[in-house]
């Protein structure tokens, strides 16, 4: 069976994505979803997710 989604085994990338996701949620709850901090973390998270997706497509 062929898997359509390749799991990336990159502990640093996986932990970074999970940390930023949790941090974004925490700050979003505390400061609001449109706060500068929440948006900055969201953008950083987007960058790491894009890297993850690029790796999984190779």
TORFIRO-194548 format. One record per residue (C-alpha): x, y, z; chain. Coordinates in Angstrom, 1 decimal, decimal comma. Layout:
<pts>
@X X; Y Y; Z Z; c A
...
</pts>
This chain:
<pts>
@X 0,0; Y 0,0; Z 0,0; c A
@X 1,3; Y 3,4; Z -0,9; c A
@X 1,1; Y 6,2; Z 1,7; c A
@X 0,0; Y 9,6; Z 0,3; c A
@X 1,4; Y 11,4; Z 3,4; c A
@X 5,0; Y 10,8; Z 4,3; c A
@X 5,6; Y 11,3; Z 8,1; c A
@X 8,6; Y 13,6; Z 8,7; c A
@X 10,8; Y 12,4; Z 11,5; c A
@X 12,5; Y 15,6; Z 12,4; c A
@X 12,3; Y 16,0; Z 16,2; c A
@X 13,3; Y 19,7; Z 16,2; c A
@X 10,8; Y 20,7; Z 13,5; c A
@X 8,0; Y 18,7; Z 15,1; c A
@X 8,7; Y 20,1; Z 18,6; c A
@X 9,0; Y 23,6; Z 17,3; c A
@X 5,7; Y 23,4; Z 15,5; c A
@X 3,9; Y 22,0; Z 18,5; c A
@X 5,5; Y 24,6; Z 20,8; c A
@X 4,5; Y 27,5; Z 18,6; c A
@X 1,0; Y 26,1; Z 18,2; c A
@X 0,5; Y 25,9; Z 21,9; c A
@X 2,1; Y 29,3; Z 22,4; c A
@X -0,1; Y 30,9; Z 19,8; c A
@X -3,2; Y 29,4; Z 21,5; c A
@X -2,1; Y 30,6; Z 24,9; c A
@X -1,3; Y 34,1; Z 23,8; c A
@X -4,4; Y 34,3; Z 21,6; c A
@X -6,6; Y 33,5; Z 24,7; c A
@X -4,7; Y 36,0; Z 26,9; c A
@X -4,2; Y 38,9; Z 24,4; c A
@X -6,7; Y 38,2; Z 21,7; c A
@X -6,5; Y 36,6; Z 18,2; c A
@X -5,6; Y 39,9; Z 16,6; c A
@X -2,9; Y 41,0; Z 19,0; c A
@X 0,6; Y 41,7; Z 17,5; c A
@X 2,1; Y 38,9; Z 19,5; c A
@X -0,4; Y 36,3; Z 18,4; c A
@X 0,0; Y 37,3; Z 14,7; c A
@X 3,8; Y 37,2; Z 14,9; c A
@X 3,7; Y 33,7; Z 16,4; c A
@X 1,2; Y 32,6; Z 13,8; c A
@X 3,4; Y 33,8; Z 11,0; c A
@X 6,4; Y 32,0; Z 12,5; c A
@X 4,3; Y 28,9; Z 12,8; c A
@X 3,3; Y 29,2; Z 9,2; c A
@X 7,0; Y 29,2; Z 8,2; c A
@X 7,7; Y 26,0; Z 10,0; c A
@X 4,6; Y 24,3; Z 8,7; c A
@X 5,6; Y 25,3; Z 5,2; c A
@X 9,1; Y 23,7; Z 5,8; c A
@X 7,4; Y 20,6; Z 7,1; c A
@X 5,2; Y 20,4; Z 4,0; c A
@X 8,1; Y 20,9; Z 1,6; c A
@X 10,0; Y 18,1; Z 3,3; c A
@X 7,0; Y 15,8; Z 3,2; c A
@X 6,6; Y 16,4; Z -0,6; c A
@X 10,1; Y 15,3; Z -1,4; c A
</pts>
